Amino acid sequence: MVLKIEKKKITINLLDTFPEKIKSFRFKLDPITEGICFYHKKNINTYFFCQKVDIIFADKNNKILKISPNTKSEKILFGKSKTFFIYILSANSCKKLAPGDLLKIIYTKEERDLLGKQL
């Protein structure tokens, strides 16, 4: 999956297994170059994240409901009731986005099949 923000393209990994979801960006000391996506989730915590991240809460149509820029570690964030996707990106990567905007996502066939069951 690829997220397009203006002319910048960010590779997004769709996490669907429990161990992947638990690990996410926890204990990652290298700079974050890719993003991750949780689906069918409304809340998230940043415990044991070793660097700041931008968190985007979006609905089933990838319309942004809430943005938490430069989120520090040890935080619990609650999305709105219609939240379906949670995107975690490196800090300062979503400065050009605002609530109400539509995210431009390009899915692979496998991701489209997986998410087709959920949507």
C-alpha positions as CSV (number, residue, x, y, z in Angstrom):
1,M,0.0,0.0,0.0
2,V,1.3,3.5,-0.9
3,L,0.1,6.8,0.6
4,K,0.5,9.8,-1.6
5,I,0.8,13.2,0.1
6,E,1.3,15.8,-2.6
7,K,4.4,14.6,-4.5
8,K,5.7,12.4,-1.7
9,K,5.0,8.7,-1.7
10,I,5.1,6.7,1.6
11,T,5.1,2.9,1.7
12,I,2.5,1.7,4.2
13,N,2.6,-1.8,5.7
14,L,-0.8,-3.3,6.6
15,L,-0.5,-5.2,9.8
16,D,-2.9,-8.0,10.2
17,T,-1.4,-10.6,12.5
18,F,-1.3,-10.3,16.3
19,P,2.6,-10.4,16.6
20,E,3.0,-7.7,13.9
21,K,0.4,-5.4,15.7
22,I,2.1,-5.8,19.0
23,K,5.6,-5.1,17.6
24,S,4.7,-2.2,15.3
25,F,7.2,0.6,16.0
26,R,8.0,-0.5,19.5
27,F,11.7,-0.4,20.4
28,K,12.6,0.8,16.9
29,L,15.7,3.0,17.1
30,D,16.4,3.4,13.4
31,P,14.7,6.4,11.6
32,I,11.2,5.5,10.5
33,T,11.1,5.5,6.7
34,E,7.8,3.6,6.1
35,G,4.4,3.8,7.7
36,I,2.1,1.2,9.2
37,C,-1.7,0.8,9.1
38,F,-4.0,-0.9,11.6
39,Y,-7.5,-1.6,10.3
40,H,-10.8,-2.2,12.2
41,K,-9.3,-0.4,15.3
42,K,-10.4,2.8,17.1
43,N,-7.8,3.3,19.8
44,I,-4.0,3.1,20.0
45,N,-1.2,3.5,22.5
46,T,2.4,4.6,21.9
47,Y,4.0,2.7,24.8
48,F,7.7,1.9,24.1
49,F,7.8,3.9,20.9
50,C,11.4,5.3,20.9
51,Q,10.6,8.3,18.6
52,K,7.8,10.7,17.8
53,V,5.2,9.7,15.2
54,D,2.2,11.2,13.4
55,I,-1.0,9.3,13.9
56,I,-3.9,9.6,11.5
57,F,-7.4,8.3,12.3
58,A,-9.5,7.7,9.2
59,D,-12.9,6.1,8.4
60,K,-13.7,3.3,5.9
61,N,-13.4,5.7,2.9
62,N,-10.0,7.0,4.1
63,K,-11.5,10.4,5.1
64,I,-9.3,11.9,7.9
65,L,-11.2,12.2,11.2
66,K,-8.4,13.2,13.5
67,I,-4.7,13.8,13.3
68,S,-2.2,13.6,16.2
69,P,1.1,15.2,15.0
70,N,4.4,14.6,16.8
71,T,2.9,12.2,19.3
72,K,5.4,11.3,22.1
73,S,5.8,7.9,23.6
74,E,3.6,6.6,26.5
75,K,0.3,8.1,25.2
76,I,-3.1,6.5,24.7
77,L,-5.1,8.0,21.9
78,F,-8.8,7.5,21.3
79,G,-10.3,7.8,17.8
80,K,-13.8,8.9,16.9
81,S,-16.6,6.5,16.7
82,K,-16.4,6.0,12.9
83,T,-12.6,5.3,13.0
84,F,-11.7,2.2,10.9
85,F,-8.0,2.8,9.9
86,I,-5.2,4.1,12.0
87,Y,-2.0,5.2,10.1
88,I,1.3,5.7,11.9
89,L,3.9,7.7,10.0
90,S,7.2,9.3,10.9
91,A,7.0,12.7,12.7
92,N,6.2,15.8,10.5
93,S,5.1,13.7,7.5
94,C,1.5,14.9,7.6
95,K,1.8,18.7,7.9
96,K,-0.2,19.2,4.6
97,L,-3.2,17.1,5.8
98,A,-6.2,18.3,7.8
99,P,-9.3,16.6,9.1
100,G,-11.9,16.1,6.4
101,D,-9.3,15.5,3.7
102,L,-9.3,12.2,1.7
103,L,-6.1,10.1,1.8
104,K,-4.9,9.0,-1.6
105,I,-4.1,5.3,-1.1
106,I,-2.9,2.8,-3.7
107,Y,-3.6,-0.8,-2.7
108,T,-2.0,-4.0,-3.9
109,K,-4.3,-6.8,-5.0
110,E,-3.7,-8.8,-1.8
111,E,-4.5,-5.8,0.4
112,R,-7.6,-5.0,-1.6
113,D,-8.8,-8.7,-1.2
114,L,-8.1,-8.6,2.6
115,L,-9.8,-5.2,3.2
116,G,-12.7,-6.1,0.8
117,K,-13.9,-8.5,3.4
118,Q,-13.8,-5.8,6.1
119,L,-15.4,-3.0,4.2
